[in-house]
Structure formats: C-alpha cells, structure tokens
Amino acid sequence: MFCRYFCFLSLCLFLPTQRRCSLGHISDLRSGDTASLPGFENLTMGYNKYLRPYFGGEPVQIAMSLDIASISSISESDMDYTATIYLRQRWTDPRLVFHGNKSFTLDARLVELLWVPDTYIVESKRSFLHDVTVGNRLIRLFSNGTILYALRITTTVACNMDLSKYPMDTQTCRLQLESWGYDENDVVFTWLRGNDSVHGIEKLRLSQYTVERYYTLVSKSQQETGSYPRLILQFELRRNVLYFILETYVPSTLLVMLSWVSFWITLDSVPARTCIGVTTVLSMTTLMIGSRSSLSKTNCFIKAIDVYLGICFSFIFGALVEYAVAHYSSSQKCAAKAPQEGPANELTKEMEEVNITNILNSSITSYKRKISFTSIEISSDNVNCSGLTMKTHEKIKCVLRNKMHRIIGYFTIQNPSNVDHYSKLLFPLFFMLVNVFYWAYYLYF
C-alpha cells in the first residue's frame, strides 16, 4: 500500500498539471511548494517552470522575429560588429490556456515564474540586457496559451571579414540564434514570417557601409551532445568607397602626376629636380603609413588600397631614378668630350715633342701586327673573329667580347636628353594602363 502511494506521488510531481491527481492533500502539498502568478492562482496551480511545454511529447514550436535598432560599430581590426536588437519569441504552453479572447501583459519580473527558452547568440563576444529603468523585457499571455517574450539586447558578434579588396569590399555578417540545452527533440526554432520577420535593417544608416541585402535561414548545429536548432540572419554590407577615393586615391594620383613635372625641367637644374623627386617620395611614404594606421598591425591582408599605393610609390620612385640615370649619362658624355675640347696650343706642343724615332718604331710595330693578323679587323668595339690563324679558345673569347660590346652598346644612352623625352610619354601611358587593369579587377572580379 505504501509503495502504491509513493509511486502515485512521484507521478503527480512530474505531470504537466496537478489537476489529474485525485488526492486533495497531494495538490495542497504541491501548491504550497510552487509559486503562482498573482491573479492566476487557479490557472498556474501545479505549474512547473522547470519542465517545458509538452514535456515527454512533441517538441515546442518557437517562432522568432527581430527588430534591428542599430549597428553602432563595425570593426575591421577586431572583426566584429555591435548591434542593438529586439528579440521576440512566441510559443504555446497548454498549461496556461484560459477562457476568453483577451491577452494580458504581465510584469517582466514574473518571467521568473514561467518556463522560457534558453536561446543564446552564437559567436557573441559581449552581450547585455538593458535594465534602465527596469529590465527591458516583455511578457504577454494570450487566452490560447501563447506566450510572447521580448528582450532588448546589445551584443558584440564576431564577423569574419575578407579584406583583400578593401576598401572596395563587401562583407557578409551573421546573427545566429540557437538553443543552448534543448536539442531538436525538445524545441524547434522557426522564423515567424520568413524574411519579413526581420525589421529595421533596411533603414540603417552606417558611416562606412550600405546594407545590400539580407535574408533568413533555418539550420541545425551538430554538436557532440546532439543536434540543436539554429536561426540565421545573414546580411551583406558594401563599403562606401567615395570617402577613400577623396582621402587616399586622389592624393596619391596627384603625387604621381607631380613627379612627372621633373621631366619638363632641364638636366642642369639639379636642385629643382632632386627636390621634386625627394618630396614626392616622402609624401607618398607618409600617405602609405596613414592609410595603414586605421587597421590593426596584426592584420596581414594585402588590401587593394595597399596595392594601389605600392603602384603609385613605384612610379614616383621610378621618376627619381630616371633623373639619376639621365644625369649620370649626361655627365659621362661631357667627361668624354672634355679632352677633345682642350686648347690648341697644348696639342701642338705635344705633337712637336714626338720625335721621328718613335714614329718609325710605332710604324714598324703596326706593320708587323698586320702581317701576323691579316684576317683580323679591329674596330672600336667589335673584332672580326674569322681569322684562320686564331686558336679555338681565342675565337670563343673574341665572340664573347663582341657580344658584350653589343649588349653594352644597346644599353648605352647616346643622347641623355632623349630619356626625358620618352619618359614624358611612357610614364603617363603605363600609369593609365595599370589603372585600367587595377579598377577592372577589383570592381568586377
């Protein structure tokens, strides 16, 4: 008899309602241990907030909707965003059905007396529930047992970003809601009205971004402890590039064009051309450092803006090197002409000092060379290596010497003034071509 009584008592403690128990003293005992909603004592008699609706049966259908109040900051260095959201959850609890067609808004502090879903935000770094002047929560009870539970939350959520096309990039971020402890056998998450369940995101005005589009997804998270329901809000943010064009792209382009001014200055104006070259290089270096300071130093992405600044720096440095080459060639040419332009009287004195013996000796020596190397014709740079009396290794050395002379002659600048003439055309042309490929790649690929 005692065993039957104990089993009946245990069954009553875990049933969703105590009205199935026929023993009055059991109901009195249970009601004395469980708190009830004020004004709903008869409705919540025997209500157990630790047991979900339909406990032991079908899963609870939880429909959600979101209002995005604001997205206050999007950090590329920390790869996260901070948003304030209104999260609304609806589910039906048959234990709270009452007669009539009215709904009652309850005090938010009474949520401690009801069962609520254990929803959490996936990949959240920091989150808090607003509590000024009271906790920003809403509990509304409908006659059919439906409960509306609303929260105002500010959360910082991780968002993995691909900054390879910065600042012409489009980032895809997510806000994911998942059940912490109840798996898909206990609760089922759904969006209340599909994409229409999310409001406010299309009205957001962000400093650097524009919301391109957003959509909702229903998914599952497979964990070691089970499969958990998950709702996903995915939205795409396109960065506004106009700010970066005015701040970085236009100044760097103007610096490149400023470096071309030196092509119109004569080679003799060493201070002017050197000043322009060094000034543009230093200004470009400062611009590159300033553009990188906005992002974290730990960010190892090679961004689109870094590529463009590197291109501009290369053209500016190339203009400085161009002047160095032209000036060196001009100085070498002047040095070669200097001995020939000496005074005529010095040449006359040197010619008078040459005696007849030296002239005869040099003539005999040159005649002997002509006899021994009849098939070798020596010019200023090239040697005819078709002589029959030459050995094989001497022919190889002769051929290599001729090729070296041709290569050196190919790179020898005969007229240094032509360097500036060609640079006036080639530098702007190549810079325009590089810009066409750059913008086409990062905007359309």
C-alpha positions as CSV (number, residue, x, y, z in Angstrom):
1,M,0.0,0.0,0.0
2,F,2.8,2.4,0.8
3,C,4.6,1.6,-2.5
4,R,1.5,2.5,-4.5
5,Y,1.1,5.8,-2.6
6,F,4.7,6.7,-3.2
7,C,4.5,5.9,-7.0
8,F,1.3,7.9,-7.3
9,L,3.0,10.9,-5.6
10,S,6.1,10.7,-7.9
11,L,3.8,10.7,-11.0
12,C,1.9,13.8,-9.8
13,L,5.1,15.7,-9.3
14,F,6.3,15.3,-12.9
15,L,3.0,15.6,-14.7
16,P,2.4,19.0,-16.5
17,T,-0.7,19.7,-14.4
18,Q,-1.8,18.6,-10.9
19,R,-5.4,18.5,-11.8
20,R,-5.1,14.8,-12.8
21,C,-4.3,13.9,-9.2
22,S,-7.4,12.9,-7.3
23,L,-5.9,13.2,-3.8
24,G,-6.6,16.6,-2.3
25,H,-3.8,16.6,0.1
26,I,-1.3,15.9,-2.7
27,S,-2.5,19.1,-4.6
28,D,-2.2,21.1,-1.4
29,L,1.3,19.9,-0.8
30,R,2.4,20.8,-4.4
31,S,0.7,24.2,-4.4
32,G,2.5,25.1,-1.2
33,D,5.9,24.4,-2.8
34,T,5.3,26.2,-6.2
35,A,4.8,29.9,-6.6
36,S,1.9,31.1,-8.8
37,L,1.3,34.1,-10.9
38,P,-0.6,36.7,-9.0
39,G,-4.2,36.8,-10.2
40,F,-3.7,33.4,-12.0
41,E,-3.6,31.1,-9.0
42,N,-6.1,28.7,-10.3
43,L,-4.5,28.7,-13.8
44,T,-1.0,28.0,-12.6
45,M,-1.9,25.6,-9.9
46,G,0.7,22.9,-10.1
47,Y,2.7,24.7,-12.9
48,N,6.3,23.5,-13.0
49,K,8.6,26.1,-14.7
50,Y,11.4,23.5,-14.8
51,L,9.5,21.4,-17.3
52,R,9.0,22.5,-20.9
53,P,5.5,22.5,-22.5
54,Y,4.6,19.1,-23.9
55,F,7.2,17.5,-21.7
56,G,7.8,14.0,-22.8
57,G,5.9,14.6,-26.0
58,E,6.2,16.6,-29.2
59,P,8.8,19.5,-29.3
60,V,7.9,23.1,-28.6
61,Q,7.5,25.3,-31.7
62,I,9.2,28.6,-31.0
63,A,8.7,31.4,-33.6
64,M,11.1,34.3,-33.5
65,S,11.2,37.8,-35.0
66,L,13.9,40.5,-34.8
67,D,14.0,44.3,-34.9
68,I,17.5,45.7,-35.6
69,A,17.5,49.0,-33.7
70,S,21.1,50.0,-34.6
71,I,24.5,48.7,-35.6
72,S,26.8,51.1,-33.8
73,S,30.2,50.0,-34.9
74,I,31.8,47.6,-37.4
75,S,35.5,46.9,-36.5
76,E,37.9,45.6,-39.2
77,S,40.7,45.2,-36.7
78,D,38.7,43.1,-34.2
79,M,36.5,41.6,-36.9
80,D,33.2,42.1,-35.1
81,Y,30.1,44.4,-35.1
82,T,28.0,45.7,-32.3
83,A,24.2,45.7,-32.6
84,T,21.2,46.5,-30.5
85,I,18.3,44.2,-31.3
86,Y,14.7,43.5,-30.1
87,L,14.3,39.7,-29.9
88,R,10.7,38.4,-29.8
89,Q,9.9,34.8,-29.1
90,R,6.5,33.1,-29.3
91,W,5.4,29.6,-28.2
92,T,2.3,27.9,-26.9
93,D,2.1,26.4,-23.4
94,P,-1.2,24.4,-23.0
95,R,-0.9,24.7,-19.2
96,L,-1.7,28.4,-19.4
97,V,-4.9,28.3,-21.5
98,F,-7.8,30.3,-20.1
99,H,-11.3,31.3,-21.3
100,G,-11.9,34.4,-23.3
101,N,-10.2,36.2,-26.2
102,K,-8.2,38.7,-24.2
103,S,-4.4,39.0,-23.7
104,F,-2.6,40.2,-20.6
105,T,0.7,42.0,-20.4
106,L,2.4,40.8,-17.2
107,D,5.2,42.4,-15.2
108,A,8.5,41.5,-16.6
109,R,9.7,40.3,-13.2
110,L,7.1,37.5,-13.4
111,V,9.2,35.8,-16.1
112,E,11.0,34.0,-13.2
113,L,7.8,32.0,-12.6
114,L,7.5,30.7,-16.2
115,W,9.3,28.4,-18.5
116,V,11.3,30.3,-21.2
117,P,13.5,29.0,-24.0
118,D,17.3,29.0,-23.4
119,T,18.1,31.0,-26.5
120,Y,21.6,32.4,-26.9
121,I,23.5,34.3,-29.6
122,V,26.2,32.3,-31.3
123,E,29.7,33.8,-31.7
124,S,28.8,36.6,-29.3
125,K,31.8,38.2,-27.6
126,R,29.9,40.5,-25.2
127,S,26.2,40.9,-24.6
128,F,24.0,42.5,-22.0
129,L,20.3,43.0,-21.4
130,H,19.2,46.7,-20.9
131,D,17.9,47.4,-17.4
132,V,17.1,51.1,-17.3
133,T,14.8,51.9,-15.7
134,V,13.8,48.3,-15.3
135,G,14.8,45.2,-17.2
136,N,13.8,45.7,-20.8
137,R,11.6,42.5,-21.0
138,L,8.1,41.9,-22.0
139,I,5.7,39.0,-21.1
140,R,2.3,38.8,-22.8
141,L,-0.1,36.0,-22.2
142,F,-2.9,35.1,-24.7
143,S,-6.0,33.0,-24.0
144,N,-4.9,30.1,-26.2
145,G,-1.8,29.7,-24.0
146,T,0.6,31.6,-26.4
147,I,3.3,33.5,-24.7
148,L,5.1,36.5,-26.2
149,Y,8.6,37.1,-24.7
150,A,10.5,40.1,-25.9
151,L,14.0,41.3,-24.9
152,R,16.2,44.3,-25.7
153,I,19.8,43.2,-26.1
154,T,23.1,44.8,-27.1
155,T,25.6,42.3,-28.4
156,T,29.0,42.3,-30.0
157,V,29.2,39.5,-32.5
158,A,32.2,38.1,-34.4
159,C,32.2,38.6,-38.2
160,N,35.0,37.0,-40.3
161,M,35.9,39.6,-42.9
162,D,37.9,39.2,-46.1
163,L,39.8,42.5,-46.5
164,S,41.7,41.6,-49.7
165,K,39.5,44.1,-51.7
166,Y,39.5,46.8,-49.0
167,P,38.1,49.5,-49.5
168,M,36.0,48.1,-52.4
169,D,34.9,45.1,-50.4
170,T,31.5,43.6,-49.5
171,Q,31.3,41.8,-46.1
172,T,28.9,39.1,-45.1
173,C,28.0,39.0,-41.4
174,R,25.6,36.8,-39.4
175,L,23.4,36.9,-36.4
176,Q,22.7,33.4,-35.2
177,L,20.3,32.3,-32.5
178,E,20.5,28.8,-31.1
179,S,19.1,26.8,-28.2
180,W,21.7,26.1,-25.6
181,G,20.4,23.0,-23.8
182,Y,17.3,21.8,-25.7
183,D,18.0,19.8,-28.8
184,E,15.7,19.4,-31.8
185,N,13.7,16.7,-30.0
186,D,12.7,19.3,-27.4
187,V,12.4,22.6,-29.3
188,V,12.0,23.7,-32.9
189,F,13.0,27.2,-34.0
190,T,11.3,28.9,-36.9
191,W,11.1,32.4,-38.2
192,L,7.6,33.9,-37.6
193,R,7.2,35.3,-41.1
194,G,10.3,34.3,-43.1
195,N,12.3,37.3,-44.3
196,D,9.5,39.6,-43.0
197,S,10.4,38.5,-39.5
198,V,13.3,41.0,-39.6
199,H,12.7,44.7,-39.5
200,G,14.8,47.9,-39.2
201,I,17.8,46.6,-41.0
202,E,16.9,48.2,-44.3
203,K,16.6,51.6,-42.6
204,L,20.0,51.6,-41.0
205,R,22.4,54.4,-41.9
206,L,26.0,53.4,-41.3
207,S,29.1,55.6,-41.6
208,Q,31.1,53.3,-44.0
209,Y,28.7,50.7,-45.2
210,T,25.4,50.3,-47.0
211,V,23.2,47.2,-46.4
212,E,23.0,45.5,-49.8
213,R,20.6,42.7,-48.9
214,Y,19.6,40.3,-46.1
215,Y,17.9,37.0,-45.7
216,T,16.9,34.5,-43.1
217,L,17.9,30.8,-42.8
218,V,16.9,27.9,-40.7
219,S,19.7,25.5,-39.8
220,K,20.9,22.9,-37.3
221,S,24.1,22.8,-35.2
222,Q,25.5,19.4,-34.9
223,Q,27.3,19.1,-31.6
224,E,28.7,16.2,-29.6
225,T,25.7,16.3,-27.3
226,G,23.1,16.4,-30.0
227,S,21.6,18.4,-32.9
228,Y,20.4,21.9,-31.9
229,P,18.1,24.2,-33.8
230,R,19.5,27.4,-35.2
231,L,18.1,30.5,-36.8
232,I,20.4,32.7,-39.0
233,L,20.1,36.3,-40.1
234,Q,22.7,36.9,-42.9
235,F,23.3,40.4,-44.3
236,E,25.7,41.9,-46.7
237,L,27.5,45.2,-46.1
238,R,29.0,47.1,-49.0
239,R,31.7,49.7,-48.1
240,N,31.3,53.2,-49.3
241,V,34.4,53.8,-51.4
242,L,33.9,57.5,-52.1
243,Y,35.5,58.5,-48.8
244,F,38.6,56.6,-49.6
245,I,38.8,58.0,-53.1
246,L,38.8,61.5,-51.7
247,E,41.2,60.7,-48.9
248,T,43.7,58.3,-50.4
249,Y,43.3,57.6,-54.1
250,V,43.1,61.2,-55.4
251,P,46.1,62.5,-53.3
252,S,48.3,59.5,-54.3
253,T,47.4,60.0,-58.0
254,L,48.2,63.7,-57.8
255,L,51.6,62.9,-56.2
256,V,52.4,60.6,-59.2
257,M,51.5,63.4,-61.6
258,L,53.6,65.9,-59.6
259,S,56.6,63.6,-60.1
260,W,56.2,63.9,-63.8
261,V,56.8,67.7,-63.7
262,S,60.5,66.9,-63.4
263,F,60.6,65.6,-67.0
264,W,60.0,69.2,-68.2
265,I,62.9,70.6,-66.2
266,T,66.4,70.6,-67.8
267,L,69.0,68.2,-66.7
268,D,71.2,71.0,-65.4
269,S,68.6,72.0,-62.8
270,V,69.8,69.5,-60.2
271,P,68.3,71.1,-57.1
272,A,64.9,71.6,-58.7
273,R,64.5,68.0,-60.0
274,T,66.0,66.4,-56.8
275,C,63.7,68.4,-54.6
276,I,60.6,67.3,-56.6
277,G,61.7,63.7,-56.5
278,V,62.6,63.5,-52.8
279,T,59.5,65.5,-51.8
280,T,57.1,63.2,-53.7
281,V,58.7,60.1,-52.3
282,L,58.4,61.3,-48.7
283,S,54.8,62.5,-49.2
284,M,53.9,59.1,-50.6
285,T,55.5,57.3,-47.7
286,T,53.5,59.4,-45.3
287,L,50.3,58.7,-47.1
288,M,51.0,54.9,-47.0
289,I,51.7,55.0,-43.3
290,G,48.5,56.9,-42.7
291,S,46.3,54.5,-44.6
292,R,47.7,51.5,-42.7
293,S,47.3,53.1,-39.3
294,S,43.5,52.8,-39.5
295,L,43.7,49.0,-39.3
296,S,45.4,46.8,-36.8
297,K,49.0,45.9,-37.3
298,T,48.2,42.3,-36.7
299,N,46.1,42.3,-39.9
300,C,48.1,40.5,-42.6
301,F,45.8,41.1,-45.5
302,I,47.3,42.6,-48.7
303,K,44.5,45.0,-49.4
304,A,43.5,46.7,-52.6
305,I,44.5,50.1,-51.3
306,D,47.9,48.8,-50.4
307,V,48.4,47.6,-54.0
308,Y,47.4,51.0,-55.4
309,L,49.7,52.9,-53.0
310,G,52.5,50.5,-53.9
311,I,51.9,51.2,-57.6
312,C,52.0,54.9,-57.1
313,F,55.1,54.7,-55.0
314,S,56.8,52.7,-57.7
315,F,56.0,55.3,-60.4
316,I,57.3,58.1,-58.1
317,F,60.5,56.3,-57.3
318,G,60.9,55.5,-61.0
319,A,60.7,59.2,-61.9
320,L,63.5,59.8,-59.4
321,V,65.7,57.0,-60.7
322,E,65.0,58.3,-64.3
323,Y,66.6,61.6,-63.5
324,A,69.6,59.9,-61.8
325,V,70.2,57.8,-65.0
326,A,69.8,60.8,-67.3
327,H,72.0,63.0,-65.3
328,Y,74.7,60.3,-65.0
329,S,74.7,59.7,-68.8
330,S,74.9,63.4,-69.4
331,S,77.9,63.8,-67.1
332,Q,79.7,60.8,-68.7
333,K,79.2,62.3,-72.2
334,C,80.6,65.6,-71.1
335,A,83.6,64.0,-69.5
336,A,84.3,62.1,-72.7
337,K,84.3,65.3,-74.8
338,A,86.4,67.3,-72.4
339,P,89.9,66.1,-73.6
340,Q,89.0,66.8,-77.2
341,E,87.9,70.3,-76.4
342,G,91.3,71.3,-74.8
343,P,93.4,74.4,-76.0
344,A,95.0,74.0,-79.4
345,N,98.4,75.2,-78.3
346,E,98.7,72.2,-75.9
347,L,98.1,69.8,-78.7
348,T,100.7,71.5,-80.8
349,K,103.3,71.2,-78.1
350,E,102.6,67.5,-77.6
351,M,102.9,66.9,-81.3
352,E,106.2,68.7,-81.5
353,E,107.7,66.6,-78.7
354,V,107.2,63.4,-80.6
355,N,110.4,62.5,-82.4
356,I,110.9,60.7,-85.6
357,T,112.3,57.6,-83.9
358,N,109.1,57.0,-82.0
359,I,107.1,57.4,-85.2
360,L,109.2,54.9,-87.0
361,N,109.0,52.4,-84.2
362,S,105.3,52.6,-84.0
363,S,105.0,52.2,-87.8
364,I,107.2,49.1,-87.7
365,T,105.2,47.6,-84.9
366,S,101.8,48.2,-86.6
367,Y,103.2,46.7,-89.8
368,K,104.2,43.5,-88.0
369,R,100.8,43.2,-86.5
370,K,99.1,43.5,-89.9
371,I,101.3,40.7,-91.2
372,S,100.6,38.3,-88.3
373,F,96.9,39.1,-88.1
374,T,95.9,39.6,-91.7
375,S,92.5,38.2,-91.2
376,I,91.6,40.2,-88.1
377,E,89.9,43.5,-88.5
378,I,89.8,45.5,-85.3
379,S,87.2,48.2,-84.8
380,S,86.5,50.4,-81.8
381,D,84.1,47.8,-80.3
382,N,83.9,44.7,-82.4
383,V,86.5,42.3,-83.7
384,N,86.2,40.1,-86.8
385,C,86.9,36.6,-85.4
386,S,87.0,34.7,-88.8
387,G,90.8,34.5,-88.9
388,L,92.2,31.2,-89.8
389,T,95.4,31.6,-87.7
390,M,93.4,32.0,-84.4
391,K,93.0,29.2,-82.0
392,T,89.6,27.9,-80.9
393,H,89.7,29.4,-77.4
394,E,90.8,32.7,-78.8
395,K,87.8,32.7,-81.2
396,I,85.4,31.9,-78.3
397,K,86.8,34.8,-76.3
398,C,86.6,37.1,-79.3
399,V,82.9,36.1,-79.9
400,L,82.0,36.7,-76.3
401,R,83.8,40.0,-76.3
402,N,81.8,41.1,-79.4
403,K,78.5,40.1,-77.8
404,M,79.3,42.0,-74.6
405,H,80.1,45.1,-76.7
406,R,76.8,44.8,-78.4
407,I,74.9,44.4,-75.2
408,I,76.7,47.4,-73.6
409,G,76.1,49.4,-76.7
410,Y,72.4,48.6,-76.6
411,F,72.0,50.0,-73.1
412,T,74.3,52.9,-73.7
413,I,72.4,56.2,-73.9
414,Q,73.7,58.1,-76.8
415,N,71.6,61.2,-76.2
416,P,70.7,61.8,-72.5
417,S,68.0,64.4,-73.4
418,N,66.0,61.6,-75.1
419,V,65.5,60.0,-71.7
420,D,63.2,62.8,-70.6
421,H,61.5,62.9,-74.0
422,Y,60.5,59.3,-73.8
423,S,59.6,59.5,-70.1
424,K,57.0,62.2,-70.8
425,L,55.1,59.7,-72.9
426,L,55.8,56.3,-71.3
427,F,55.2,57.2,-67.7
428,P,51.6,58.5,-68.1
429,L,50.8,55.8,-70.6
430,F,51.9,52.9,-68.3
431,F,50.2,54.6,-65.3
432,M,46.9,54.8,-67.3
433,L,47.1,51.1,-68.3
434,V,47.9,50.0,-64.8
435,N,44.8,51.9,-63.5
436,V,42.6,50.3,-66.1
437,F,43.6,46.8,-65.0
438,Y,43.5,47.7,-61.3
439,W,40.0,49.1,-61.3
440,A,38.6,46.5,-63.6
441,Y,40.0,43.7,-61.5
442,Y,38.8,44.9,-58.1
443,L,35.4,46.2,-59.2
444,Y,34.3,43.4,-61.5
445,F,36.2,40.3,-60.3
